[in-house]
Amino acid sequence: MNAVIKVGGKQYYVTEGSEIFVEKLDAESGDVVKFDQVLMLDEKVGSPYLTDVTVEGEVLKNGKQRKIKVYKYKNKSRSNRKTQGHRQPYTKIKITKIK
């Protein structure tokens, strides 16, 4: 079964057994999370969501992604480089059931 779910304002295409990285959720490793905002299941499309359909997943890990470096540069006489970094927190989820 294939489904499109909405988590944290983004849409994800999932199948059973797939692993996805979503915005950080308040759940510990090993917890089971349910997603009720299912936009599409196989050929059925909801308006906006399908009823009586849930997607279950197991939380594998909470963490932070690689650091993204942002450079600010002004040439010649005012040449001081500024660097900033940002690490986005995420939750890794393995999809177990699509009902």
Secondary structure, DSSP 4 states (H G I P E B T S, - for coil): -EEEEEETTEEEEEETT-EEEEE--S--TT-EEEE--EEEETTEE-SS--SS--EEEEEEEEEE-PPEEEEE---GGG---EEEEE--EEEEEEEEEE-
